[in-house]
Amino acid sequence: MEGWFAQRRKSKVLEIADRQMTLAIDTVVELEKSINAALKGEQKKATESIERLSVTEHEIDELRRIVFEELTRGNLPSKDREDIMHLVKRLDVMADHVKDASRAVLVLLKAKVPKEMWEQFVETAKDLVDCATTLRKAIEKLGTNPVEATELAKKIDQIEHRVDKKYVKSKSLLLKHSNKMNAATILLLKDLIEEMEHVADACDDTADYVRILSVAREIM
């Protein structure tokens, strides 16, 4: 009976952790939707995406707390507990940056932002979705194909480099259009540019940890 309960708790932890990881990826998708809507002037759609993102982010926080509580009670090996905690924490950081980026988008919906800048943000958001979905695949492959997980993690490095280049371009556009906007708008745009870069960094940081785990599993 004790073994049965231990297995049930293990399954519960993994199920909750998987749900948390999936939701973290979903926040990036909603951010992209909100920016696409902003480009098209569809403020209602953009706001709805941000609202969904906010609800999801709150659920992610709650799931993180539940995972940590369950890990302290369960009978998972200490190394497995540590691995799950690190992945969950890293994805939570990524979701926090997505939330902060979405808040900037929400306020900027009421500002006069040059179309060229929204277009640039759309391109960056596409890369962020690519980065997040690739990370999801890498995590899924950890238990079945560590070699492929490593290759997917390397791909995330490449995507992050693309985001870096777009970060520089976004800053250049901010300078280019600075005379057309007030100081508050410029500061909000700067925040959005920075937070989108942080999302990519957090994604890449998680990918680095996936690579470490992949090597450990290859050795095993």
ABEGO torsion letter per residue (X at the ends): XAAAAAAAAAAAAAAAAAAAAAAAAAAAAAAAAAAAAAAAGBAAAAAAAAAAAAAAAAAAAAAAAAAAAAAAABABBAAAAAAAAAAAAAAAAAAAAAAAAAAAAAAAAABBBBAAAAAAAAAAAAAAAAAAAAAAAAAAAAAABAAAAAAAAAAAAAAAAAAAAAAAAAAAAAAAAAAABBAAAAAAAAAAAAAAAAAAAAAAAAAAAAAAAAAAAAAX
